[in-house]
Amino acid sequence: MLNQKAMKLLLKVYPIFILFLILSCSNIRRQISSNEVSLNTIDSAQSTEHNNRMNEINTSDNIYFKSSGTEPFWGLTISDKGIVITTITDSIIVPHTTPVQAMDSNVKMYKTETDSAQLTIQISQLQCSNAMSGELSPYAVSVTYKDKTKLSAQKLEGCGAYITDYRLHDIWVLESLNGQSIDRADYINGLPIIEIYSATNSFIGFGGCNQIAGQLFFEKGLLRFKEVTTTEKLCTDSNLEKLFIEALQSTTTYKIENNRLRFSNPSKQLLVLKKID
């Protein structure tokens, strides 16, 4: 049994002990709450940064390839600023990288990664049909991506297409042919001119004697004029329309600067045309 003096001492100390416990618990709760706020702030900032980065890439004029698929639904955009893949539950942003080109077919493979994810993309020039809509695209796409926090990778299949440079969409008149400034006397019926429609990968124009038309083949770093057709008007021997059309058909690359469109191939610069509208 406690004696009377001990009981009195206990009664004096007990309230102080209880107060100490209450204050300690309150401090612990405040610390936990502060940590939660800090973590939420960090998560929110990271999420905002991620979304801003994704919007920057997806609204970029530099996007040159898009693809999508079903089961599950997913989408992919590739631009010089980065690569974005989105699914119903996730979105991944990885740096752009130069693809590896297959030697014997038009197949390109991108391999890139971040600290948290790995991504492999294969783009094959092969007619592809959307599994739900039946819409046809000129490229089949397979994507393998892996979250480094998970054991297994996910593989996606779908279809895609290159996005033709919108800057080509204009009317252009010939200034130079095979490195030589043109002489208007060689084109008594008018200078060669082409109008390019980027959205449909097509063009129409005038070759200097006949009307011309055809299709574009566009990939990143590659431009070709194909299926070129002309009317059949008889041209004079001095007319250089044939050389102009041959130069178009020999084109593999282009450059746009100072309102000039320059067509080249690995051997030389073929054509320089001036924007006129």
QUICOR-V11293 format. One record per residue. RES is the residue in one letter. PSI is psi in whole degrees, -180 to 180 (* if undefined). Layout:
<<RES & PSI> <RES & PSI>>
//
This chain:
<<M & 136> <L & 139> <N & 172> <Q & -39> <K & -42> <A & -40> <M & -43> <K & -41> <L & -41> <L & -40> <L & -31> <K & -39> <V & -34> <Y & -49> <P & -37> <I & -39> <F & -44> <I & -42> <L & -41> <F & -43> <L & -42> <I & -46> <L & -39> <S & -45> <C & -39> <S & -42> <N & -40> <I & -43> <R & -40> <R & -40> <Q & -44> <I & -45> <S & -42> <S & -41> <N & -41> <E & -42> <V & -42> <S & -45> <L & -42> <N & -38> <T & -43> <I & -47> <D & -43> <S & -43> <A & -43> <Q & -41> <S & -42> <T & -44> <E & -43> <H & -47> <N & -40> <N & -42> <R & -42> <M & -42> <N & -37> <E & -43> <I & -45> <N & -18> <T & 8> <S & 140> <D & -10> <N & -1> <I & 127> <Y & -4> <F & 138> <K & 144> <S & 165> <S & 166> <G & 173> <T & 168> <E & 65> <P & 168> <F & 136> <W & 162> <G & 153> <L & 135> <T & 141> <I & 127> <S & 171> <D & -21> <K & -14> <G & 176> <I & 131> <V & 129> <I & 133> <T & 140> <T & -177> <I & -32> <T & -4> <D & 162> <S & 138> <I & 135> <I & 127> <V & 158> <P & 150> <H & 148> <T & 157> <T & 128> <P & 158> <V & 129> <Q & 131> <A & 150> <M & -33> <D & 7> <S & 165> <N & 76> <V & 129> <K & 143> <M & 127> <Y & 133> <K & 121> <T & 162> <E & 164> <T & -173> <D & -22> <S & -13> <A & 153> <Q & 143> <L & 131> <T & 127> <I & 131> <Q & 125> <I & 120> <S & 132> <Q & 95> <L & 126> <Q & 133> <C & 138> <S & 129> <N & 131> <A & -25> <M & -49> <S & -22> <G & 1> <E & 137> <L & 141> <S & 155> <P & -5> <Y & 139> <A & 140> <V & 134> <S & 138> <V & 129> <T & 119> <Y & 148> <K & 125> <D & 123> <K & -11> <T & -5> <K & 158> <L & -40> <S & 154> <A & 160> <Q & 135> <K & 134> <L & 145> <E & 141> <G & -163> <C & 158> <G & 180> <A & 152> <Y & 147> <I & 111> <T & 137> <D & 119> <Y & -23> <R & -19> <L & -23> <H & 93> <D & -177> <I & 130> <W & 136> <V & 144> <L & 134> <E & -36> <S & 140> <L & 121> <N & 41> <G & -1> <Q & 134> <S & 143> <I & 153> <D & 119> <R & -23> <A & -23> <D & -9> <Y & 70> <I & -20> <N & 0> <G & 152> <L & 147> <P & 142> <I & 143> <I & 146> <E & 120> <I & 135> <Y & 100> <S & -37> <A & -30> <T & 3> <N & 52> <S & 167> <F & 156> <I & 168> <G & -164> <F & 128> <G & -3> <G & -14> <C & -46> <N & 159> <Q & 143> <I & 159> <A & 162> <G & -168> <Q & 157> <L & 145> <F & 117> <F & 131> <E & 170> <K & 117> <G & 9> <L & 133> <L & 127> <R & 147> <F & 124> <K & 166> <E & 43> <V & 128> <T & 155> <T & 160> <T & 177> <E & 38> <K & 139> <L & 127> <C & 154> <T & 159> <D & -30> <S & -14> <N & 136> <L & 23> <E & -42> <K & -42> <L & -38> <F & -47> <I & -40> <E & -38> <A & -42> <L & -47> <Q & -17> <S & -5> <T & 139> <T & -23> <T & 167> <Y & 164> <K & 138> <I & 123> <E & 144> <N & 42> <N & 25> <R & 141> <L & 118> <R & 124> <F & 135> <S & 171> <N & 180> <P & -18> <S & -39> <K & 171> <Q & 130> <L & -49> <L & 146> <V & 126> <L & 149> <K & 136> <K & 134> <I & -6> <D & *>>
//
